[in-house]
Amino acid sequence: MSAVRDTDAFASAPFEGRRVIRPIGVDALDAVLAIEVVAYGFPWSRGNFIDSVAAGYFLRGCLAPDGRLLGYYVAMPGFEEIHLLNITVAPSEEGRGHARAMLADLYRLAADQGARARATTARAGSTCTRASPRPVAGATTTRRSAVARTRSS
């Protein structure tokens, strides 16, 4: 999985303003699904998101200063790990560092819980999965996986 691109072909203007990454709930699902269906050929359903929240998974959104949803991620807590299940940025907002900021948020969340964050798969068809990854501070990344060590092993 790569959430950040290195190539000039995908370059966009950097994000101007201060984004906020915070928990979001099922009340934000209309905005989440509006991004999900544009970003993927086989999007998660509303039920997938509802089930994830009901199971206690983290659903966190990346919001613009005006409250607009720029992206989101879903992560499942486990024993000493948090597994990243879905990270998505609105296609119109790609290349501006939002996924990188969300990954950093995930790594902080994991560290706060004495865990490590782990993402082991990427959905085919995402333009991000076809790009070269750049490491996020504290993370070891590969094209199809990313593991953040938040404590010494």
N, C-alpha and C positions, 0 to 999 in steps of 0.2 A: 504494500500500500504506500502510495506517495501522496501526501497532501499538498505538496509544494512543488512548483515546476522551476526548472533551471533554464529552459530554452527561451530565446527571444521570440519565437513564434507565438508564445502564450503570454508575452509581457503585457501588462496593463498598468494603468496609473496606480501608484501606491494609494492606500486608503487615507483620505483626509478626514480627520476627526478622531474622536475617542470612542472606540467600540467597547461594549460591556459584554462579558460572558457571565451568564448566570443561569440558575435552574429555571426551566420553563415547564409548564404542565400541559394537560390535555386541552386547556383553553387556547393554547397556541397551535393546535394541530392543523387548523386550516392553513396557516402560514407555512408550517413545516411541510405539509403535503403539497402546497403550491410549488415549493422548491423541489421536493422529492420527485414529482412526476415529470418535471422538466429536466432534471439532472440524470435520470436513469431510464433505460428502456424497460426495466423490470423493477419498478419502485416498490418499497414497502407499502403495505396497506395501512389504513387508519387503525385497523385491528392490531397490526404488528406493533404500532406505537403505543396504543392503549394497553396492550398486554405487557409491554416492556415497563411502562410506568407502574402498572398494577403490581408487577413482580418486584418493584423496588429498584429498578435500573435507573441510572442517572440519565436524564434528558436535559441537556444544557444548550442554550441558544447564544449565538453571537449576534448582538444587536447594535445597530447604528445609533448615533445620538438622538435621532428622531424616533427611535423605537422600532424601526423596520428590522425584520429578521434577515440577517445576512447569511446565516448558516446555523448548523446544529450538530450535536453528536449524541449518541446513545452509548452508554457503557454499562457493563454488567459487573457488579462487585462479586468477587470470589475470595477464596482463601489466599491472602497475601498478594492478590493480584486484582486488577480491574481490567476487564477485557473490553476493548473498543469494538463495538458492533457496527456502528454506522457513523460516519463523519461526512458531512455534505455542505458545500458552499453553493449559494445560488450561482448558476452559470454566469450571470451578468456581473457578479462580484469576484470571480476567480482571478487569481494572480495578484491579489492585494494583501496577502498575509493573513487572511482570516483563518484558514485551516491551521496554519502554523500557530496562531494565537490560541486556537481551540486545543491543539495538541499540548501546548505549554500549560494550559488550564487543566487538562486531564492529568498531566504529570504532577502538577502541584496538588491536585485533588488526591491522587494516589499517595504522594509523599505524606500528606496530612494524615492519611489513614495507615501509614506504615506499610504500604503495599507498593507494587509496581504496576505500571500500565502496560498493556500488551494488545497489539493489533496484529492479527496473523493472516488476514485475508483482505482482498479488495474485490469489489464487484467489477466484472468485465463491463466494458462500455464506458466507464468513467474516464473522461479525458485526463484526470489526475493520475490514474493508474498507469497511463502510458508514458508519463514524464519521468525524468530522473529525479530521485529524491534528494533533498538537502537535509542534513541532520538538524534536528531540533536540540537545543541544549539539554544534555543529560540523556539523550536517546541514541540508540543504535538502530539504524534503519536499513532496510533492503527494499527492493522494488515491491515485494508482496508481503512484507511484514515490518513491523516496527516494535521495538521493545524499549521501554524506558526503565532504566534502573534508577530507583529513587532511594535506595539504601544499599549499602555495601553487601555483597553476596559472599 
